[in-house]
Amino acid sequence: MRKHWEGYYVCQEDWEVRHPQDFVRGVADKVVPPWTQPEPNDSDSFILFCTPNGITAIAGTGVAGCAVAGYISPLFDPSIP
């Protein structure tokens, strides 16, 4: 009897050599992109400015911090033809 590579004993008729494919190791993928954009600093942040559409109190067009309640800009008034 011979000890099999899986750890148990087998007779000569049932003996198998371990398959070479068991020893193959994969190649690690390169998961880093070729270039990256640096993280923005506090000084690189966007500057919010109010536009006539942003000041208007129409839902979906007003900008937080800019909209004035009840105000509809003459430049954006949908009732004017």
Secondary structure as UniProt FT lines:
FT   STRAND          2..3
FT   TURN            5..6
FT   STRAND          9..10
FT   HELIX           12..14
FT   HELIX           20..23
FT   HELIX           42..44
FT   HELIX           52..55
FT   TURN            59..61
FT   TURN            64..66
FT   TURN            69..70
FT   TURN            74..76
FT   TURN            78..79
//
